[in-house]
Amino acid sequence: MASQAEGLSATSVDISTNFTIGQAVENAAAELRTFVQSQLPCAEVMLDGATLTVEYGVNAGNCTYRGHTFSGQTSITVARNDMNQVEVHHAWTDFSNGNVTLNGTADVTWDFQALTRHVVHESTWTNKKGRIGEGSGDRTQSLLPGGLAEGIRVDGSRSWSGERGQWDLAIDGVEMRWADPVPQAGSYTLNTPFNKTLSMSFSRVDEDTIRVLVAGPKKEFSFTVSKLGVVTNEGES
């Protein structure tokens, strides 16, 4: 359920990147309004200064963007739009794709000198069965040496809680290339509500192969993944 909420919020954030850098915040918000209206004619879009409020499903027409069919409301405020830095605030009110409903906020900062994107969020979500979860996160994304065409690195943390307790995930130097099916470096470390820790780390063997090591409280095992997605088990230790 947490991954579904993450996918929905990421798609919402993606919509807000469609404006020209360096112009006045009010003009950036107006440009966003034009983009949303062109992509999602089902939405009623209201502009107040640098804040855009979008209510989905009010009008006839398409309500689907990148595989998500929207309902509910989102609010986007362009707080800063300089050549070196952009700050955008998001708020979700009963924002849904039919599988999960999201309420909460996110602040996204692009630093063009450091070439990073920083995302801080807090949200609650409910799935179709009525199960409720809460989550927060603080993540920084940076470019790999080959730039955006090669991939990104992610550092930070995520936490979420539900019926079974709280889960905390540390993200340390996870490098994701678009050409590979799994990260090529870094690690995830998950602390569970059952006082157990599970980690997954990645290391490149060669241009075609990445080794994945999974370690739990009692055992660890590794496998390799080829660029074509072929998995080869290396066994337990």
MINUKOL-579336 format. One record per atom (N, C-alpha, C, O): residue in three letters; y, z, x. Coordinates in steps of 0.1 Angstrom, whole numbers, padded with zeros to 4 digits, always signed. Example, Ala and Ser with C-alpha at 12.3 -4.5 7.8 and 13.67 -1.06 7.14 Angstrom:
ALA-0057+0078+0132;ALA-0045+0078+0123;ALA-0033+0078+0132;ALA-0033+0085+0142;SER-0022+0071+0128;SER-0011+0071+0137;SER+0000+0079+0129;SER+0011+0080+0134;
//
This chain:
MET-0012+0000+0008;MET+0000+0000+0000;MET+0013+0000+0009;MET+0022-0007+0005;ALA+0012+0008+0020;ALA+0024+0008+0029;ALA+0027-0006+0035;ALA+0038-0010+0036;SER+0016-0013+0038;SER+0018-0026+0044;SER+0024-0036+0034;SER+0032-0045+0037;GLN+0020-0035+0021;GLN+0026-0043+0011;GLN+0041-0040+0009;GLN+0049-0049+0008;ALA+0045-0027+0009;ALA+0059-0024+0008;ALA+0066-0029+0020;ALA+0078-0033+0019;GLU+0060-0028+0032;GLU+0067-0033+0044;GLU+0069-0048+0044;GLU+0080-0053+0047;GLY+0059-0055+0038;GLY+0061-0070+0037;GLY+0072-0073+0027;GLY+0080-0083+0030;LEU+0073-0066+0016;LEU+0084-0069+0006;LEU+0097-0066+0012;LEU+0106-0074+0011;SER+0099-0054+0019;SER+0112-0051+0025;SER+0116-0061+0036;SER+0127-0064+0037;ALA+0106-0065+0044;ALA+0109-0075+0054;ALA+0114-0088+0049;ALA+0123-0094+0054;THR+0108-0092+0038;THR+0113-0105+0031;THR+0127-0103+0026;THR+0135-0112+0027;SER+0130-0092+0020;SER+0144-0089+0016;SER+0154-0089+0027;SER+0164-0095+0026;VAL+0150-0083+0038;VAL+0159-0083+0050;VAL+0161-0097+0055;VAL+0171-0101+0060;ASP+0150-0105+0055;ASP+0151-0119+0060;ASP+0161-0127+0052;ASP+0168-0136+0058;ILE+0162-0125+0039;ILE+0172-0132+0031;ILE+0186-0130+0036;ILE+0195-0139+0036;SER+0189-0118+0041;SER+0203-0114+0045;SER+0207-0120+0058;SER+0218-0117+0063;THR+0199-0127+0065;THR+0203-0133+0078;THR+0210-0146+0077;THR+0214-0152+0087;ASN+0212-0151+0065;ASN+0217-0165+0063;ASN+0232-0165+0060;ASN+0237-0168+0049;PHE+0239-0162+0071;PHE+0254-0164+0071;PHE+0259-0166+0085;PHE+0251-0164+0095;THR+0271-0171+0087;THR+0276-0174+0099;THR+0282-0162+0107;THR+0289-0154+0101;ILE+0278-0161+0120;ILE+0282-0149+0128;ILE+0297-0151+0132;ILE+0301-0162+0135;GLY+0304-0139+0131;GLY+0317-0139+0136;GLY+0328-0140+0126;GLY+0340-0138+0129;GLN+0325-0144+0113;GLN+0335-0145+0103;GLN+0337-0132+0096;GLN+0330-0122+0099;ALA+0348-0131+0088;ALA+0350-0118+0081;ALA+0338-0114+0072;ALA+0331-0123+0067;VAL+0337-0101+0071;VAL+0325-0096+0063;VAL+0325-0101+0049;VAL+0314-0104+0043;GLU+0337-0102+0043;GLU+0337-0107+0029;GLU+0332-0122+0028;GLU+0326-0126+0019;ASN+0336-0130+0038;ASN+0332-0144+0039;ASN+0317-0145+0041;ASN+0310-0153+0036;ALA+0311-0136+0050;ALA+0297-0136+0052;ALA+0289-0132+0039;ALA+0279-0139+0036;ALA+0294-0123+0032;ALA+0288-0119+0019;ALA+0289-0131+0009;ALA+0279-0133+0002;ALA+0300-0138+0009;ALA+0301-0149+0000;ALA+0292-0160+0004;ALA+0286-0167-0005;GLU+0289-0162+0017;GLU+0280-0172+0021;GLU+0266-0168+0017;GLU+0258-0177+0014;LEU+0263-0155+0018;LEU+0250-0150+0014;LEU+0248-0153-0001;LEU+0237-0157-0005;ARG+0258-0151-0009;ARG+0257-0153-0023;ARG+0253-0168-0026;ARG+0245-0170-0034;THR+0259-0177-0019;THR+0256-0191-0021;THR+0242-0194-0017;THR+0235-0202-0024;PHE+0237-0187-0006;PHE+0223-0190-0002;PHE+0213-0184-0012;PHE+0204-0191-0016;VAL+0216-0172-0017;VAL+0207-0166-0027;VAL+0206-0175-0040;VAL+0196-0177-0045;GLN+0218-0179-0044;GLN+0218-0187-0056;GLN+0211-0201-0055;GLN+0205-0206-0064;SER+0211-0206-0042;SER+0204-0219-0040;SER+0189-0217-0039;SER+0182-0226-0043;GLN+0184-0205-0034;GLN+0170-0203-0033;GLN+0164-0196-0045;GLN+0152-0199-0047;LEU+0172-0188-0052;LEU+0166-0180-0063;LEU+0175-0181-0075;LEU+0182-0172-0078;PRO+0175-0193-0082;PRO+0184-0195-0094;PRO+0181-0185-0105;PRO+0189-0184-0114;CYS+0170-0178-0105;CYS+0167-0168-0115;CYS+0176-0156-0114;CYS+0177-0148-0124;ALA+0183-0154-0103;ALA+0190-0142-0100;ALA+0205-0142-0105;ALA+0211-0153-0105;GLU+0209-0131-0110;GLU+0224-0129-0113;GLU+0230-0123-0101;GLU+0226-0112-0097;VAL+0239-0129-0094;VAL+0245-0125-0082;VAL+0259-0121-0084;VAL+0268-0129-0088;MET+0263-0108-0080;MET+0276-0103-0082;MET+0282-0100-0068;MET+0275-0093-0060;LEU+0294-0104-0065;LEU+0300-0101-0052;LEU+0313-0092-0054;LEU+0321-0095-0062;ASP+0313-0081-0046;ASP+0324-0072-0047;ASP+0328-0069-0032;ASP+0322-0061-0026;GLY+0338-0076-0027;GLY+0342-0075-0013;GLY+0331-0080-0004;GLY+0327-0092-0004;ALA+0326-0071+0004;ALA+0315-0074+0013;ALA+0301-0070+0008;ALA+0291-0070+0016;THR+0300-0066-0004;THR+0288-0062-0010;THR+0283-0072-0021;THR+0290-0076-0030;LEU+0270-0076-0019;LEU+0263-0085-0028;LEU+0253-0078-0036;LEU+0244-0072-0030;THR+0253-0078-0049;THR+0243-0072-0058;THR+0235-0083-0065;THR+0241-0091-0071;VAL+0222-0082-0063;VAL+0214-0093-0068;VAL+0204-0087-0078;VAL+0196-0078-0075;GLU+0204-0092-0091;GLU+0194-0088-0101;GLU+0185-0099-0104;GLU+0190-0110-0109;TYR+0173-0098-0102;TYR+0163-0109-0103;TYR+0158-0110-0117;TYR+0156-0100-0124;GLY+0155-0123-0121;GLY+0149-0125-0134;GLY+0159-0126-0146;GLY+0154-0127-0157;VAL+0172-0125-0143;VAL+0181-0125-0154;VAL+0183-0139-0160;VAL+0184-0141-0172;ASN+0182-0149-0151;ASN+0184-0163-0155;ASN+0171-0171-0154;ASN+0161-0166-0148;ALA+0170-0182-0160;ALA+0158-0191-0159;ALA+0158-0197-0144;ALA+0168-0197-0138;GLY+0146-0201-0140;GLY+0145-0208-0127;GLY+0136-0200-0118;GLY+0131-0190-0121;ASN+0135-0206-0106;ASN+0127-0200-0096;ASN+0130-0186-0092;ASN+0142-0183-0090;CYS+0120-0177-0090;CYS+0123-0163-0086;CYS+0113-0160-0074;CYS+0111-0148-0072;THR+0108-0170-0067;THR+0099-0168-0056;THR+0105-0172-0043;THR+0111-0183-0042;TYR+0103-0163-0033;TYR+0108-0166-0020;TYR+0097-0162-0010;TYR+0094-0150-0009;ARG+0093-0171-0002;ARG+0083-0169+0009;ARG+0071-0161+0003;ARG+0066-0151+0009;GLY+0066-0166-0008;GLY+0053-0160-0014;GLY+0055-0148-0022;GLY+0045-0143-0028;HIS+0067-0143-0024;HIS+0070-0131-0032;HIS+0078-0135-0044;HIS+0088-0142-0043;THR+0073-0131-0056;THR+0080-0134-0069;THR+0088-0121-0072;THR+0081-0111-0075;PHE+0101-0121-0072;PHE+0109-0109-0073;PHE+0113-0105-0087;PHE+0114-0113-0096;SER+0114-0092-0089;SER+0121-0086-0100;SER+0128-0074-0095;SER+0126-0069-0084;GLY+0137-0068-0104;GLY+0145-0056-0100;GLY+0158-0060-0093;GLY+0163-0071-0096;GLN+0163-0051-0085;GLN+0177-0053-0080;GLN+0177-0050-0065;GLN+0171-0041-0060;THR+0185-0057-0057;THR+0188-0054-0044;THR+0203-0055-0042;THR+0211-0062-0049;SER+0208-0047-0032;SER+0222-0047-0028;SER+0223-0049-0013;SER+0216-0043-0005;ILE+0232-0058-0009;ILE+0234-0061+0005;ILE+0248-0060+0009;ILE+0257-0066+0003;THR+0252-0051+0019;THR+0265-0049+0023;THR+0266-0054+0038;THR+0259-0048+0046;VAL+0275-0063+0040;VAL+0278-0068+0054;VAL+0288-0058+0060;VAL+0300-0060+0057;ALA+0284-0048+0068;ALA+0293-0038+0073;ALA+0301-0042+0085;ALA+0312-0038+0087;ARG+0295-0051+0093;ARG+0301-0056+0105;ARG+0296-0070+0108;ARG+0284-0073+0106;ASN+0305-0079+0112;ASN+0300-0093+0116;ASN+0308-0098+0127;ASN+0316-0107+0126;ASP+0306-0092+0139;ASP+0313-0096+0151;ASP+0304-0106+0159;ASP+0292-0107+0156;MET+0310-0112+0169;MET+0302-0121+0177;MET+0291-0114+0185;MET+0281-0119+0189;ASN+0294-0101+0188;ASN+0284-0093+0196;ASN+0275-0084+0188;ASN+0264-0081+0193;GLN+0279-0081+0176;GLN+0271-0072+0168;GLN+0273-0074+0153;GLN+0284-0077+0148;VAL+0262-0074+0145;VAL+0262-0075+0131;VAL+0254-0063+0125;VAL+0244-0060+0130;GLU+0260-0057+0114;GLU+0254-0046+0108;GLU+0253-0049+0093;GLU+0263-0053+0086;VAL+0241-0047+0087;VAL+0239-0050+0073;VAL+0231-0038+0067;VAL+0221-0034+0072;HIS+0236-0034+0055;HIS+0230-0023+0048;HIS+0223-0028+0035;HIS+0229-0036+0028;HIS+0211-0024+0033;HIS+0203-0028+0022;HIS+0200-0017+0013;HIS+0197-0005+0018;ALA+0200-0019+0000;ALA+0195-0009-0010;ALA+0186-0016-0020;ALA+0190-0027-0025;TRP+0175-0010-0023;TRP+0165-0016-0033;TRP+0164-0006-0045;TRP+0162+0006-0043;THR+0165-0012-0056;THR+0163-0004-0069;THR+0153-0011-0078;THR+0155-0022-0083;ASP+0141-0005-0079;ASP+0130-0010-0086;ASP+0127-0025-0082;ASP+0124-0033-0091;PHE+0128-0028-0069;PHE+0126-0041-0064;PHE+0111-0043-0063;PHE+0104-0036-0056;SER+0106-0054-0069;SER+0092-0056-0069;SER+0088-0070-0068;SER+0095-0080-0070;ASN+0075-0072-0063;ASN+0069-0085-0062;ASN+0057-0086-0071;ASN+0049-0095-0070;GLY+0055-0076-0080;GLY+0044-0076-0089;GLY+0033-0068-0084;GLY+0024-0063-0092;ASN+0032-0066-0071;ASN+0021-0057-0066;ASN+0026-0043-0062;ASN+0019-0034-0063;VAL+0038-0043-0057;VAL+0044-0030-0053;VAL+0059-0030-0057;VAL+0066-0040-0057;THR+0064-0018-0061;THR+0078-0016-0065;THR+0085-0007-0055;THR+0079+0004-0051;LEU+0096-0011-0050;LEU+0103-0005-0039;LEU+0116+0001-0043;LEU+0124-0006-0049;ASN+0119+0013-0038;ASN+0132+0019-0039;ASN+0136+0025-0026;ASN+0127+0032-0019;GLY+0148+0023-0021;GLY+0152+0029-0008;GLY+0163+0021-0002;GLY+0170+0013-0008;THR+0165+0024+0011;THR+0175+0017+0019;THR+0170+0013+0033;THR+0160+0018+0038;ALA+0178+0004+0039;ALA+0175+0000+0053;ALA+0189-0004+0059;ALA+0197-0010+0053;ASP+0190+0000+0072;ASP+0202-0005+0080;ASP+0197-0013+0091;ASP+0188-0009+0099;VAL+0202-0025+0092;VAL+0197-0035+0102;VAL+0209-0038+0111;VAL+0220-0042+0106;THR+0207-0037+0124;THR+0218-0040+0134;THR+0213-0050+0144;THR+0203-0048+0150;TRP+0220-0061+0145;TRP+0217-0071+0155;TRP+0227-0069+0167;TRP+0239-0069+0165;ASP+0222-0068+0179;ASP+0230-0067+0191;ASP+0228-0079+0199;ASP+0217-0081+0206;PHE+0238-0088+0199;PHE+0236-0101+0206;PHE+0237-0101+0221;PHE+0233-0110+0228;GLN+0243-0090+0226;GLN+0244-0089+0240;GLN+0231-0083+0246;GLN+0226-0088+0256;ALA+0225-0074+0239;ALA+0212-0068+0243;ALA+0201-0077+0238;ALA+0189-0075+0242;LEU+0203-0086+0229;LEU+0193-0094+0222;LEU+0183-0086+0215;LEU+0171-0088+0217;THR+0187-0077+0207;THR+0178-0068+0199;THR+0182-0068+0185;THR+0193-0071+0181;ARG+0172-0064+0177;ARG+0174-0060+0162;ARG+0169-0047+0160;ARG+0157-0044+0163;HIS+0177-0038+0154;HIS+0173-0024+0152;HIS+0172-0022+0137;HIS+0182-0024+0130;VAL+0161-0017+0132;VAL+0159-0015+0117;VAL+0155+0000+0115;VAL+0145+0005+0120;VAL+0163+0006+0106;VAL+0160+0020+0102;VAL+0159+0020+0087;VAL+0168+0015+0080;HIS+0148+0025+0082;HIS+0146+0025+0067;HIS+0140+0038+0062;HIS+0133+0045+0069;GLU+0143+0040+0049;GLU+0136+0051+0041;GLU+0134+0045+0028;GLU+0143+0039+0022;SER+0122+0047+0022;SER+0118+0041+0009;SER+0107+0049+0003;SER+0099+0056+0009;THR+0106+0046-0010;THR+0094+0051-0018;THR+0089+0038-0025;THR+0096+0029-0027;TRP+0076+0038-0028;TRP+0070+0026-0034;TRP+0059+0031-0043;TRP+0053+0041-0042;THR+0056+0022-0053;THR+0046+0025-0063;THR+0038+0012-0065;THR+0044+0001-0067;ASN+0025+0013-0065;ASN+0017+0001-0067;ASN+0013-0001-0082;ASN+0017+0008-0090;LYS+0005-0011-0085;LYS+0002-0014-0099;LYS-0006-0003-0105;LYS-0006-0002-0117;LYS-0014+0005-0097;LYS-0022+0015-0103;LYS-0014+0029-0104;LYS-0020+0039-0109;GLY-0001+0028-0101;GLY+0007+0040-0102;GLY+0007+0050-0090;GLY+0013+0060-0091;ARG+0000+0046-0080;ARG+0000+0054-0068;ARG+0014+0053-0061;ARG+0020+0043-0059;ILE+0019+0065-0056;ILE+0032+0066-0050;ILE+0031+0069-0036;ILE+0023+0078-0032;GLY+0040+0063-0028;GLY+0041+0066-0014;GLY+0055+0067-0009;GLY+0064+0062-0016;GLU+0057+0074+0002;GLU+0070+0075+0008;GLU+0069+0071+0023;GLU+0059+0074+0029;GLY+0080+0064+0028;GLY+0079+0060+0042;GLY+0093+0059+0048;GLY+0103+0058+0041;SER+0093+0060+0062;SER+0105+0058+0069;SER+0101+0051+0082;SER+0089+0051+0086;GLY+0111+0045+0089;GLY+0108+0039+0102;GLY+0121+0037+0110;GLY+0132+0037+0105;ASP+0119+0035+0123;ASP+0129+0033+0132;ASP+0124+0024+0143;ASP+0116+0029+0152;ARG+0127+0011+0143;ARG+0121+0001+0152;ARG+0131-0008+0158;ARG+0141-0012+0152;THR+0129-0011+0171;THR+0138-0020+0178;THR+0130-0032+0182;THR+0119-0031+0188;GLN+0134-0044+0179;GLN+0128-0056+0182;GLN+0136-0064+0193;GLN+0148-0065+0192;SER+0130-0068+0204;SER+0136-0076+0214;SER+0129-0088+0217;SER+0117-0090+0213;LEU+0135-0098+0224;LEU+0129-0110+0227;LEU+0120-0110+0240;LEU+0124-0103+0249;LEU+0109-0117+0240;LEU+0101-0119+0252;LEU+0109-0128+0261;LEU+0118-0135+0257;PRO+0105-0129+0274;PRO+0112-0137+0284;PRO+0115-0151+0280;PRO+0125-0157+0283;GLY+0105-0157+0272;GLY+0107-0171+0267;GLY+0116-0172+0255;GLY+0117-0183+0250;GLY+0122-0161+0251;GLY+0131-0162+0239;GLY+0123-0162+0226;GLY+0111-0159+0226;LEU+0130-0164+0215;LEU+0124-0163+0202;LEU+0113-0173+0200;LEU+0104-0170+0192;ALA+0114-0184+0207;ALA+0103-0194+0206;ALA+0090-0189+0211;ALA+0079-0193+0207;GLU+0090-0179+0220;GLU+0078-0173+0225;GLU+0073-0161+0217;GLU+0061-0161+0213;GLY+0082-0152+0213;GLY+0078-0141+0206;GLY+0087-0129+0207;GLY+0098-0130+0213;ILE+0083-0117+0202;ILE+0091-0105+0203;ILE+0083-0093+0208;ILE+0071-0093+0208;ARG+0091-0083+0212;ARG+0085-0070+0216;ARG+0091-0060+0205;ARG+0102-0060+0201;VAL+0082-0050+0201;VAL+0086-0040+0192;VAL+0083-0026+0198;VAL+0073-0023+0203;ASP+0093-0017+0197;ASP+0092-0003+0201;ASP+0098+0005+0189;ASP+0107+0001+0182;GLY+0092+0017+0187;GLY+0097+0026+0176;GLY+0086+0034+0170;GLY+0076+0037+0175;SER+0088+0037+0157;SER+0079+0045+0149;SER+0080+0042+0135;SER+0090+0037+0130;ARG+0069+0046+0128;ARG+0069+0045+0113;ARG+0061+0057+0108;ARG+0052+0062+0115;SER+0065+0062+0097;SER+0058+0073+0090;SER+0057+0070+0075;SER+0066+0065+0070;TRP+0045+0075+0069;TRP+0044+0073+0055;TRP+0035+0084+0050;TRP+0026+0089+0057;SER+0037+0088+0037;SER+0029+0098+0031;SER+0025+0094+0017;SER+0032+0086+0010;GLY+0014+0100+0013;GLY+0008+0097-0001;GLY-0001+0108-0005;GLY+0001+0120-0001;GLU-0011+0105-0013;GLU-0020+0115-0018;GLU-0028+0122-0008;GLU-0032+0134-0010;ARG-0030+0115+0003;ARG-0039+0121+0014;ARG-0031+0128+0025;ARG-0037+0134+0034;GLY-0018+0128+0024;GLY-0010+0134+0034;GLY-0001+0125+0042;GLY+0002+0114+0037;GLN+0003+0129+0054;GLN+0013+0121+0062;GLN+0006+0114+0074;GLN-0003+0120+0080;TRP+0010+0102+0076;TRP+0006+0094+0087;TRP+0018+0090+0096;TRP+0028+0087+0091;ASP+0016+0091+0109;ASP+0027+0088+0118;ASP+0022+0078+0128;ASP+0011+0079+0135;LEU+0030+0067+0130;LEU+0026+0056+0139;LEU+0036+0054+0150;LEU+0048+0052+0147;ALA+0032+0055+0162;ALA+0041+0052+0174;ALA+0038+0038+0178;ALA+0027+0034+0180;ILE+0049+0031+0181;ILE+0048+0017+0185;ILE+0054+0016+0199;ILE+0066+0017+0200;ASP+0046+0013+0209;ASP+0051+0013+0223;ASP+0049+0000+0229;ASP+0038-0004+0233;GLY+0060-0007+0231;GLY+0060-0020+0239;GLY+0050-0030+0234;GLY+0043-0037+0242;VAL+0049-0032+0221;VAL+0039-0041+0215;VAL+0046-0055+0216;VAL+0056-0058+0209;GLU+0040-0064+0224;GLU+0044-0078+0226;GLU+0036-0087+0218;GLU+0024-0089+0219;MET+0043-0094+0209;MET+0037-0104+0200;MET+0042-0118+0203;MET+0053-0121+0201;ARG+0032-0127+0207;ARG+0036-0141+0209;ARG+0031-0148+0197;ARG+0020-0146+0192;TRP+0038-0158+0192;TRP+0034-0166+0181;TRP+0022-0174+0183;TRP+0015-0177+0174;ALA+0019-0177+0196;ALA+0007-0185+0199;ALA-0006-0177+0199;ALA-0017-0183+0199;ASP-0005-0163+0198;ASP-0017-0155+0199;ASP-0020-0148+0186;ASP-0011-0145+0178;PRO-0033-0146+0182;PRO-0036-0139+0170;PRO-0034-0124+0170;PRO-0033-0118+0159;VAL-0033-0118+0182;VAL-0031-0104+0183;VAL-0020-0101+0194;VAL-0018-0111+0202;PRO-0014-0090+0195;PRO-0004-0087+0205;PRO-0011-0088+0219;PRO-0023-0086+0221;GLN-0002-0092+0229;GLN-0007-0094+0243;GLN-0005-0081+0251;GLN-0011-0081+0262;ALA+0003-0071+0247;ALA+0005-0059+0255;ALA+0010-0048+0245;ALA+0014-0051+0234;GLY+0010-0036+0250;GLY+0015-0025+0243;GLY+0004-0017+0235;GLY-0007-0020+0237;SER+0009-0008+0227;SER-0001+0000+0219;SER+0005+0006+0207;SER+0017+0007+0205;TYR-0004+0009+0197;TYR-0001+0016+0185;TYR-0009+0029+0186;TYR-0021+0029+0190;THR-0003+0040+0182;THR-0010+0053+0182;THR-0007+0059+0168;THR+0004+0062+0164;LEU-0018+0062+0161;LEU-0017+0067+0147;LEU-0022+0081+0147;LEU-0033+0085+0151;ASN-0013+0090+0142;ASN-0017+0104+0139;ASN-0020+0106+0124;ASN-0011+0103+0116;THR-0032+0110+0121;THR-0036+0110+0107;THR-0033+0124+0101;THR-0032+0134+0108;PRO-0034+0126+0088;PRO-0032+0139+0082;PRO-0045+0148+0083;PRO-0045+0159+0079;PHE-0055+0143+0090;PHE-0067+0150+0092;PHE-0068+0155+0107;PHE-0079+0158+0112;ASN-0056+0156+0113;ASN-0056+0161+0127;ASN-0064+0153+0137;ASN-0070+0158+0146;LYS-0064+0140+0134;LYS-0071+0131+0143;LYS-0061+0120+0148;LYS-0052+0116+0140;THR-0064+0115+0160;THR-0055+0104+0166;THR-0063+0092+0169;THR-0074+0093+0175;LEU-0058+0080+0165;LEU-0065+0068+0168;LEU-0055+0059+0174;LEU-0043+0057+0170;SER-0059+0052+0185;SER-0050+0043+0193;SER-0056+0029+0194;SER-0068+0028+0194;MET-0047+0019+0195;MET-0052+0006+0197;MET-0042+0000+0208;MET-0030-0001+0205;SER-0048-0004+0219;SER-0039-0010+0230;SER-0044-0024+0233;SER-0055-0028+0230;PHE-0035-0032+0238;PHE-0037-0046+0241;PHE-0033-0049+0255;PHE-0024-0044+0261;SER-0041-0058+0261;SER-0039-0063+0275;SER-0044-0077+0276;SER-0054-0081+0272;ARG-0036-0085+0283;ARG-0040-0099+0285;ARG-0050-0101+0297;ARG-0047-0096+0308;VAL-0061-0108+0294;VAL-0071-0110+0304;VAL-0067-0123+0311;VAL-0067-0124+0324;ASP-0064-0134+0304;ASP-0060-0147+0309;ASP-0052-0154+0298;ASP-0050-0148+0287;GLU-0048-0166+0300;GLU-0040-0173+0291;GLU-0046-0174+0277;GLU-0039-0176+0267;ASP-0060-0175+0277;ASP-0067-0177+0264;ASP-0072-0164+0258;ASP-0076-0164+0246;THR-0072-0153+0265;THR-0079-0141+0261;THR-0071-0128+0262;THR-0064-0126+0271;ILE-0072-0120+0251;ILE-0066-0107+0251;ILE-0076-0096+0248;ILE-0085-0098+0239;ARG-0076-0085+0256;ARG-0085-0074+0253;ARG-0079-0064+0244;ARG-0067-0060+0246;VAL-0086-0059+0235;VAL-0082-0048+0225;VAL-0091-0036+0227;VAL-0103-0037+0226;LEU-0084-0025+0230;LEU-0092-0012+0232;LEU-0088-0003+0220;LEU-0076+0000+0218;VAL-0098+0001+0213;VAL-0097+0011+0202;VAL-0103+0024+0206;VAL-0114+0025+0209;ALA-0095+0035+0205;ALA-0099+0048+0210;ALA-0097+0058+0198;ALA-0086+0059+0193;GLY-0108+0066+0195;GLY-0107+0076+0185;GLY-0110+0090+0191;GLY-0110+0091+0204;PRO-0112+0100+0183;PRO-0114+0113+0188;PRO-0127+0115+0197;PRO-0127+0123+0206;LYS-0137+0107+0193;LYS-0150+0108+0200;LYS-0154+0096+0208;LYS-0162+0097+0218;LYS-0150+0084+0203;LYS-0155+0072+0209;LYS-0144+0062+0211;LYS-0133+0063+0206;GLU-0147+0052+0220;GLU-0138+0041+0221;GLU-0146+0029+0224;GLU-0157+0029+0229;PHE-0141+0017+0219;PHE-0148+0005+0221;PHE-0137-0006+0223;PHE-0125-0004+0220;SER-0142-0017+0229;SER-0132-0028+0232;SER-0138-0041+0228;SER-0151-0043+0227;PHE-0130-0051+0226;PHE-0134-0064+0223;PHE-0123-0074+0227;PHE-0112-0069+0230;THR-0126-0086+0229;THR-0117-0096+0233;THR-0114-0106+0222;THR-0123-0108+0214;VAL-0102-0112+0221;VAL-0099-0121+0211;VAL-0093-0134+0218;VAL-0084-0133+0226;SER-0099-0145+0215;SER-0094-0157+0221;SER-0082-0163+0213;SER-0079-0158+0202;LYS-0075-0173+0218;LYS-0063-0179+0212;LYS-0067-0185+0199;LYS-0059-0186+0190;LEU-0080-0189+0197;LEU-0085-0195+0185;LEU-0090-0184+0175;LEU-0094-0187+0164;GLY-0089-0171+0179;GLY-0093-0161+0170;GLY-0108-0157+0171;GLY-0112-0149+0163;VAL-0115-0161+0181;VAL-0129-0158+0183;VAL-0129-0144+0189;VAL-0123-0141+0200;VAL-0137-0135+0183;VAL-0138-0121+0187;VAL-0151-0119+0194;VAL-0162-0122+0189;THR-0151-0113+0206;THR-0163-0109+0214;THR-0164-0095+0216;THR-0155-0089+0223;ASN-0174-0088+0212;ASN-0175-0074+0213;ASN-0179-0070+0227;ASN-0189-0076+0233;GLU-0172-0060+0233;GLU-0176-0056+0247;GLU-0183-0043+0247;GLU-0187-0038+0257;GLY-0185-0036+0235;GLY-0193-0024+0234;GLY-0185-0011+0234;GLY-0172-0011+0236;GLU-0192+0000+0232;GLU-0186+0013+0232;GLU-0187+0020+0245;GLU-0194+0016+0254;SER-0178+0030+0247;SER-0179+0038+0259;SER-0176+0053+0256;SER-0176+0061+0265;
//
